[in-house]
Amino acid sequence: MNSQGPLSVQPILNFGEVSLPIGERTLIMGILNVTPDSFSDGGKYNTLEAAVERAEQLIREGADIIDIGGESTRPGAETVTLDQELQRVIPVIEALKKRGLRAPISVDTYKAEVARQALEAGAHIVNDIWGLKKDGRMARVAADFGCPIILMHNRVEAVYNDFVPDVITDLQESIRLAHEAGIRNEQIVLDPGIGFAKSYEQNLKLMNYLDRIVALGYPVLLGTSRKSMIYKTLQLPPTDVLEGTAATVAYGISQGCHIVRVHDVAAIKRVAVMTDAMIRAK
């Protein structure tokens, strides 16, 4: 087992030929769902041309990273086969590389083979919503490519003995799996998994303990954009909760989160810049 301990946040997150600072400012990850059934934008970008245009728009609006997903993770979504996911994701990555996309590409998948082919096609980072616990080969893929990997908190069932400590223990287990496979500390990013295996009340509670996850010593990504926690609170449809998403982003940044994963890049970029300015002044 790798005996690495946690680190104080590294100054640079390396994506091969591209690197981004951690801690100097909040990084913006723009969501690109190339699916027909994602909960708020399904079907909008599931053609190659639409996906490429959307990625370039996200970059113009201020995205630092583009996160491409080929399978919806909304509750009740149909499972996508390996071939289906590859057919959705790989051509988009290849097209973006040919266009000279000026940002690292993340692949949002829990399938090791999708991750491997995406990295071979030119992706830079793996975003695993199961924190290495769904596909036992995923950790080795990330280790072999030496790429950053996002370890998100998730469970099959939202059953906890002591909610916040259990979430932290689960994330530490993902970190252990990463270390055992040879993934280095500087490759690891944590995600508290807002909206996954958590009740409405638990999601709200976890927002108050994000600093506990930050204290583990790794960069933390916060993905709250258009989540049920927000639209249930506001009693609005997922496509009409920009202000609610902005509130969660500002609060998450104030708790120490380093990266935010969002649909509405232009507006949230402004929120992040203003929040960063206030925090730096403090």
N, C-alpha and C positions, 0 to 999 in steps of 0.2 A: 504493500500500500504506500502511496506517495505520502510523505510526512509533512508536506507543505502546510503551513498555517495560513490564516487569512492575511491579506495585505491591506495596508492603507492604500486608498484608491490610486491606481497607477496614473501617471500624467497623460499617457497616450494609449489609445485603443488601436491596435494595428490590424489592418485589413490587407495584408500583402503590400501592394504598391500604394495603398491609401492609408492614412492614419488620421485619427480625430482626437482632440484633447478631451480628457475627462476631468471635470471639476472646474474648468475655466468658464464654461457656460453650459446651459442645458442643451443637449442634442435633441433634434427632432427626427423621429422615425415616421415616415409617411407610409400609410397603409395602402397597398395595392392588392385587392382581392380579385383574382381572375377566376371567379366562381359564378355559377348561376343562382346561388341560394344563400349568400352571406346575409346576415340579418338586416343590415341597413343599406347596402349597396350592391347586393347580388344582381348579376346580369349586366351591370353598367360597363364593366371592363373585361368581359370574357371573350373578346376577340383580340387578336394580336395587335391590330392597328390601334384599337381603343386603349389597350393596356400600355403600349409604348407612349402614346400621347399623354395618358394620365401620369405616367412616371415622369415624363419631362415637365409636365405642369407642376407636379409636386416639388421638383427640384427648383423651378422658378419661384415657387412660393416660399422656399426656405428649408426644405427637407435636407437633412444631413445623411440619412440612410433611407433606402427604399425597401420595404418589407413585402415580399411577394408570397401570397398564399393561394394554394390551389384546392383547398378543402375547407368548407365552412366548419367552424367550431361552435356555432350557435346550438343551443339545446334542441334536440330532436332532428338535427341535420343528418342526412343520409351519409353513410360511410362511403368514401371514394376509394376506388381500387388504385393500386400502384400505377397501372398503366394510364388511368384517367388523370391522376395527379401529375404524372410526368408529362403527358400531352398538353396539360394546361400551363405548366410552369416553365419547362425547359425552353420552348421556343421564345418565350418572353425574355428570359435571361439572355439567350443568345442574341436576340434582336437588340436589346439594350446595350450589350457589349459592342456590337457592331456600330451602334450609334454613338459610342464613346460617352456613355452616361457618366456624369461627373459626381458620382456618389457611390459608396459601397452598397452592394445588393445583399439583402438578407432573404433567406428562404424560410418561410413559416411552415414547418413540417415536423412530424414526429416519426416519419419513416426514414430509416437509415439509407435506403437505396435512393430515395428522392434527394436526400441531402447530398449523397455522394455525387450523383449525376449533376445536381445543381452547382456544386462546387467545381466540378470539372468543366461545366459550361461557363463559369465565370463569376458565380456568387462568392461572397466573401465571409458570410456569417450564417450560422444556423440558429433559428429561433424555435426551440423545442417546447411545446406547451405541456409536455409530460416530464420535463426535467430529467431526461435519460431513462425514465422508468417504463416506457411503453415498448420500445424496441431496443433490445439488449446490444445491438450492434452500433447504435448511434454514437456512443461515447468513443468507440474506436475510430469511427469515421472522422469525428472532429479532431481527435488526437493525431491521426495520420495526416490530415491536411493542415494542422496547426492553426486552425481558424478560431475566431471568437465564437462562443456558444452561449445563448441565452437559456438559462435554466428556470423555467416557470414553475410555480407551485400549482399542483393539481392533485386531486384524489378521485378515486372511483366513486366514493360516496362522501357527502358532506357530514361526516360523523367525527366528532372530536371529543377528547377528554378535557382538554384545556386549550381553547382555540388558538390564541396567538402563540404560546409556546409550541403547540403542535405544528403550526405552519412553519415556524423557525426550524424545528427538528426535521421536518420534511425537506426543507431547502438544504439543510446540512447533509442529509442523506444524498441528495443530488450532487452536492459538492464532493462528497466521498466517492461516489461512483465516477465522477469526472477525474478525480485524482488517481483512482485505481487504474483508469484507462490510460493515464499519462497526459491528461489535459492539464496544462499549466495554469497557475493562478491568474496570470495576466490575460488568459483567454476567457475567463468566466465572467458572465453578467447574470444577475439575479432578477427575477420578476415575481412579485408577490401574488400574481394570478388573480387579480380582481375580476370577479364574474365567473370564476371556475371553482366548482365544488364548494361554494359558499352561499349562504342565505343572504337575503337583502340586509339583514341586521349585521351579519358577520362581515360583509363587504364594507359597510360603513365603519364598523369597529376597527377593521384592519387598516383603514386609512389613517386612524389615529396612532397606529403603531408602526408606520413605515420607517421611522427612525431606528426601530429595533432591527429591521432588516438591513438598513444602511450600515448599522453598527457591526454587521458581520464582516465588513471590510472589502466588499466587492462593489463595482458599479451596479446601480439598481435602475431597471427600466420599469416605468409605470404605464400600464395600458388600461386606461379607463374610458377611452373615447366611445361615446354613444352606448355605454354599458347599461344594463337593466337597473343597476343601483341609481343611475341618474334619471332615466326616463320614468322609473317608478316614483321617485321622489317628486319630480316635476309634473307627473301625470301628463306626459306629452309623448308623441311618437319618437322613435330613436333618431329620426332625421331632423328633429327640431329641438335638440338639446345642446347646442353649441355653448351657451352660457354655462350650463351645468358642467360640461366637460372642461371648460376653462377654469371653473372653480376648483375642480379636482386637480387639475394640472398645477395651478398656482400653489395649492396646499401641498401637493406632493413635492414640488420643488423646495418649498419651505422646510419640508421634513428631510431633505437631503437627496432626493432622487436625481439621477444624472441624465436620464434619457426618457422622453415621453413618446409613446406610440399613438398616433392620432390620424383621423381622417381629414380634418379641416386644418391643413398645415398653415395657410396664410394667417388665419386668425390666431391660432395657438402659438405660432412663432412670436407674434407681438406680445402675447401673454407671458411667454417664457422670457423674452428680453426684458420686459418691465419687472417681472419678479426677480430675475437675476440681478438687475440694477439695485433693487431694494435690499436684497440679501447681501450683496457686496458692500453696500453702504453701511450695513449693520456691522 
